Amino acid sequence: MKKNLKTDNLSQAANTQGSAIWQLRLYVAGQTPKSLLAFSNLKKICDEYLQGQYTIQIIDLSQDPHLAIEHSIVALPTLVRQLPEPIKKIIGDLSNTEKVLLGLQIICLLDE
């Protein structure tokens, strides 16, 4: 059995979810090197694979620490995909593009 990566049909996913826009939240603690790297990596992935069909909200937990508990954030940086549902979380600097794509379900593994 061979596994291949395949890009999802974003318009089909959007129709299924009722929204064409991917809503992403990146939780950080200030402008640390790891936080800046996570944002840079996320922006690059979104520009390449979501082609303008996304929003990124940066939430700085050093400014609003109560949001960590409210939003169940246990490590930083954390990326949360709000839409399309279901909610997905990825922890780290997002430097492993393939893991981010799989984790957000922008691409999926297919068995052949």
GROMACS elastic network, one bead per residue, 0.5 to 0.9 nm:
[ bonds ]
;  ai    aj funct       b0    kb
    1   111     6  0.64015   500
    1   112     6  0.58580   500
    2   110     6  0.83008   500
    2   111     6  0.60108   500
    2   112     6  0.54290   500
    3   109     6  0.61985   500
    3   110     6  0.56101   500
    3   112     6  0.62791   500
    4   108     6  0.84143   500
    4   109     6  0.58329   500
    4   110     6  0.55953   500
    4   111     6  0.69362   500
    4   112     6  0.75758   500
    5   102     6  0.89406   500
    5   107     6  0.64938   500
    5   108     6  0.59763   500
    5   109     6  0.50864   500
    5   110     6  0.65442   500
    6   106     6  0.88649   500
    6   107     6  0.54951   500
    6   108     6  0.57874   500
    6   109     6  0.66346   500
    6   110     6  0.71390   500
    7    10     6  0.83040   500
    7    49     6  0.83705   500
    7   106     6  0.64471   500
    7   108     6  0.68270   500
    8    11     6  0.87299   500
    8    12     6  0.81659   500
    8    13     6  0.74500   500
    8   105     6  0.79422   500
    8   106     6  0.59552   500
    8   107     6  0.53593   500
    8   108     6  0.70047   500
    9    12     6  0.53988   500
    9    13     6  0.63189   500
    9    14     6  0.86484   500
    9   106     6  0.88220   500
   10    14     6  0.59320   500
   10    15     6  0.85201   500
   10    20     6  0.76774   500
   10    50     6  0.78024   500
   10   106     6  0.79842   500
   11    15     6  0.61139   500
   11    16     6  0.85722   500
   11    20     6  0.66859   500
   12    15     6  0.51076   500
   12    16     6  0.62272   500
   12    17     6  0.86347   500
   13    16     6  0.50833   500
   13    17     6  0.61509   500
   13    18     6  0.83877   500
   13    19     6  0.84633   500
   13    20     6  0.79267   500
   13    84     6  0.78848   500
   14    17     6  0.50797   500
   14    18     6  0.56982   500
   14    21     6  0.73908   500
   14    22     6  0.85444   500
   14    84     6  0.72536   500
   15    18     6  0.50065   500
   15    19     6  0.64630   500
   15    20     6  0.71118   500
   16    19     6  0.80202   500
   16    84     6  0.88693   500
   17    20     6  0.79926   500
   17    83     6  0.79660   500
   17    84     6  0.57524   500
   17    85     6  0.68978   500
   18    84     6  0.81893   500
   19    22     6  0.77299   500
   19    83     6  0.78321   500
   19    84     6  0.71146   500
   20    53     6  0.63984   500
   20    54     6  0.81644   500
   20    84     6  0.83407   500
   21    50     6  0.87975   500
   21    52     6  0.83678   500
   21    55     6  0.70143   500
   21    83     6  0.73856   500
   21    84     6  0.77559   500
   22    50     6  0.79362   500
   22    53     6  0.61518   500
   22    55     6  0.62400   500
   22    56     6  0.84922   500
   22    81     6  0.73618   500
   22    82     6  0.75149   500
   22    83     6  0.52338   500
   22    84     6  0.59724   500
   23    53     6  0.88791   500
   23    54     6  0.57944   500
   23    55     6  0.50683   500
   23    56     6  0.63692   500
   23    57     6  0.79117   500
   23    80     6  0.84896   500
   23    81     6  0.60552   500
   23    82     6  0.52941   500
   23    84     6  0.72342   500
   24    54     6  0.72894   500
   24    55     6  0.59865   500
   24    57     6  0.62331   500
   24    58     6  0.86489   500
   24    79     6  0.69608   500
   24    80     6  0.56930   500
   24    82     6  0.57933   500
   24    83     6  0.72128   500
   25    55     6  0.82721   500
   25    56     6  0.56079   500
   25    58     6  0.58493   500
   25    59     6  0.69486   500
   25    78     6  0.81124   500
   25    79     6  0.56914   500
   25    80     6  0.50730   500
   25    81     6  0.65093   500
   25    82     6  0.72486   500
   26    35     6  0.88406   500
   26    38     6  0.82621   500
   26    39     6  0.74558   500
   26    42     6  0.87885   500
   26    56     6  0.70670   500
   26    57     6  0.61894   500
   26    59     6  0.60480   500
   26    60     6  0.83977   500
   26    76     6  0.89785   500
   26    77     6  0.68636   500
   26    78     6  0.57616   500
   26    80     6  0.63757   500
   26    81     6  0.88912   500
   27    35     6  0.84211   500
   27    57     6  0.84736   500
   27    58     6  0.60676   500
   27    60     6  0.59789   500
   27    61     6  0.66897   500
   27    68     6  0.84667   500
   27    73     6  0.78892   500
   27    75     6  0.88615   500
   27    76     6  0.65034   500
   27    77     6  0.54428   500
   27    78     6  0.50942   500
   27    79     6  0.62865   500
   27    80     6  0.79821   500
   28    31     6  0.76672   500
   28    32     6  0.82608   500
   28    34     6  0.87202   500
   28    35     6  0.56552   500
   28    36     6  0.87474   500
   28    38     6  0.88135   500
   28    58     6  0.72839   500
   28    59     6  0.61961   500
   28    61     6  0.59929   500
   28    62     6  0.77729   500
   28    75     6  0.89765   500
   28    76     6  0.56549   500
   28    78     6  0.69510   500
   28    79     6  0.89691   500
   29    32     6  0.70838   500
   29    35     6  0.71391   500
   29    59     6  0.82510   500
   29    60     6  0.52214   500
   29    61     6  0.51163   500
   29    63     6  0.79645   500
   29    65     6  0.89356   500
   29    76     6  0.70003   500
   29    77     6  0.74005   500
   30    35     6  0.73060   500
   30    36     6  0.89630   500
   30    60     6  0.58721   500
   30    61     6  0.74044   500
   30    62     6  0.59450   500
   30    63     6  0.79091   500
   31    34     6  0.80810   500
   31    35     6  0.59239   500
   31    36     6  0.60894   500
   31    60     6  0.85802   500
   32    35     6  0.51120   500
   32    36     6  0.61721   500
   32    37     6  0.85089   500
   33    36     6  0.51586   500
   33    37     6  0.60445   500
   33    38     6  0.85514   500
   34    37     6  0.50453   500
   34    38     6  0.60859   500
   34    39     6  0.86762   500
   34    76     6  0.87172   500
   34    77     6  0.73742   500
   34    92     6  0.80888   500
   34    93     6  0.58942   500
   35    38     6  0.50814   500
   35    39     6  0.63142   500
   35    40     6  0.86470   500
   35    76     6  0.78375   500
   35    77     6  0.59316   500
   35    92     6  0.87566   500
   35    93     6  0.68267   500
   36    39     6  0.51841   500
   36    40     6  0.61448   500
   36    41     6  0.85925   500
   36    93     6  0.84126   500
   37    40     6  0.50331   500
   37    41     6  0.60303   500
   37    42     6  0.84313   500
   37    93     6  0.59827   500
   37    94     6  0.78536   500
   37    95     6  0.79106   500
   38    41     6  0.51902   500
   38    42     6  0.60308   500
   38    43     6  0.85411   500
   38    77     6  0.69695   500
   38    78     6  0.87273   500
   38    79     6  0.86878   500
   38    92     6  0.71237   500
   38    94     6  0.53442   500
   38    95     6  0.71858   500
   39    42     6  0.50490   500
   39    43     6  0.60312   500
   39    44     6  0.85531   500
   39    58     6  0.84988   500
   39    93     6  0.78492   500
   39    94     6  0.82133   500
   40    43     6  0.52030   500
   40    44     6  0.62417   500
   40    45     6  0.87162   500
   40    94     6  0.88507   500
   41    44     6  0.51822   500
   41    45     6  0.62393   500
   41    46     6  0.86292   500
   41    93     6  0.74039   500
   41    94     6  0.58782   500
   41    95     6  0.61160   500
   41    96     6  0.88450   500
   41    97     6  0.79653   500
   42    45     6  0.51523   500
   42    46     6  0.60608   500
   42    47     6  0.84970   500
   42    56     6  0.88133   500
   42    79     6  0.87278   500
   42    93     6  0.86335   500
   42    94     6  0.65913   500
   42    95     6  0.85333   500
   42    97     6  0.88057   500
   42   100     6  0.86403   500
   43    46     6  0.51407   500
   43    47     6  0.60078   500
   43    48     6  0.85408   500
   43    56     6  0.83823   500
   44    47     6  0.52298   500
   44    48     6  0.62264   500
   44    49     6  0.85935   500
   45    48     6  0.52506   500
   45    49     6  0.59175   500
   45    50     6  0.76288   500
   45    97     6  0.71587   500
   45   100     6  0.84458   500
   45   101     6  0.80397   500
   46    49     6  0.53213   500
   46    51     6  0.64830   500
   46    52     6  0.74678   500
   46    53     6  0.82601   500
   46    54     6  0.71369   500
   47    50     6  0.58893   500
   47    52     6  0.64214   500
   47    53     6  0.88056   500
   47    54     6  0.88050   500
   48    51     6  0.58682   500
   48    52     6  0.88977   500
   49    52     6  0.88393   500
   49   101     6  0.86545   500
   49   106     6  0.75356   500
   50    53     6  0.53829   500
   50    54     6  0.65148   500
   50   106     6  0.81693   500
   51    54     6  0.77437   500
   52    55     6  0.81917   500
   59    62     6  0.89068   500
   59    63     6  0.83897   500
   59    64     6  0.79244   500
   59    67     6  0.85616   500
   60    63     6  0.55636   500
   60    64     6  0.64820   500
   60    65     6  0.80343   500
   61    66     6  0.76349   500
   61    67     6  0.67463   500
   61    68     6  0.66402   500
   62    65     6  0.56501   500
   64    67     6  0.58913   500
   64    68     6  0.79623   500
   65    68     6  0.56941   500
   65    69     6  0.78104   500
   66    69     6  0.57196   500
   66    70     6  0.64819   500
   66    71     6  0.87495   500
   67    71     6  0.57020   500
   67    72     6  0.79928   500
   67    73     6  0.79546   500
   68    71     6  0.54059   500
   68    72     6  0.57236   500
   68    74     6  0.70931   500
   68    75     6  0.89964   500
   69    72     6  0.50209   500
   69    73     6  0.63976   500
   69    74     6  0.81517   500
   70    73     6  0.79923   500
   73    76     6  0.76725   500
   73    78     6  0.71366   500
   74    78     6  0.83168   500
   74    91     6  0.89853   500
   75    78     6  0.64050   500
   75    91     6  0.66557   500
   75    92     6  0.80777   500
   76    79     6  0.86589   500
   76    91     6  0.65363   500
   76    92     6  0.65955   500
   76    93     6  0.85250   500
   77    90     6  0.85327   500
   77    91     6  0.59397   500
   77    92     6  0.53823   500
   77    93     6  0.64253   500
   77    94     6  0.87998   500
   78    89     6  0.67315   500
   78    90     6  0.56380   500
   78    92     6  0.62046   500
   78    93     6  0.81744   500
   79    88     6  0.80884   500
   79    89     6  0.55383   500
   79    90     6  0.50603   500
   79    91     6  0.62715   500
   79    92     6  0.80422   500
   79    94     6  0.84431   500
   80    87     6  0.68130   500
   80    88     6  0.56043   500
   80    90     6  0.65531   500
   80    91     6  0.88113   500
   80   104     6  0.86053   500
   81    84     6  0.71838   500
   81    85     6  0.77173   500
   81    86     6  0.80016   500
   81    87     6  0.53449   500
   81    88     6  0.50425   500
   81    89     6  0.64230   500
   81    90     6  0.86168   500
   81   104     6  0.67292   500
   82    85     6  0.63728   500
   82    86     6  0.73973   500
   82    87     6  0.51118   500
   82    88     6  0.71978   500
   83    86     6  0.71311   500
   83    87     6  0.67837   500
   83    88     6  0.89090   500
   84    87     6  0.74189   500
   85    88     6  0.79672   500
   87   104     6  0.88822   500
   88   103     6  0.70598   500
   88   104     6  0.62752   500
   88   105     6  0.86652   500
   89   103     6  0.75313   500
   89   104     6  0.77779   500
   90    94     6  0.78516   500
   90    99     6  0.89219   500
   90   100     6  0.71968   500
   90   103     6  0.67229   500
   90   104     6  0.79416   500
   91    94     6  0.75721   500
   92    95     6  0.78976   500
   93    96     6  0.82433   500
   94    97     6  0.65657   500
   94    99     6  0.80826   500
   94   100     6  0.62873   500
   95    98     6  0.88882   500
   95    99     6  0.87031   500
   95   100     6  0.81296   500
   96    99     6  0.55282   500
   96   100     6  0.63851   500
   96   101     6  0.88037   500
   97   100     6  0.50873   500
   97   101     6  0.61093   500
   97   102     6  0.85778   500
   98   101     6  0.51208   500
   98   102     6  0.61572   500
   98   103     6  0.84231   500
   98   107     6  0.85584   500
   99   102     6  0.50882   500
   99   103     6  0.57896   500
   99   104     6  0.84281   500
  100   104     6  0.59852   500
  100   105     6  0.81682   500
  100   106     6  0.83493   500
  101   104     6  0.53780   500
  101   105     6  0.58739   500
  101   106     6  0.50566   500
  101   107     6  0.55703   500
  101   108     6  0.79871   500
  102   106     6  0.62338   500
  102   107     6  0.54594   500
  102   108     6  0.58573   500
  102   109     6  0.77597   500
  103   106     6  0.77716   500
  103   107     6  0.85455   500
  103   108     6  0.89418   500
  104   107     6  0.78302   500
  105   108     6  0.59682   500
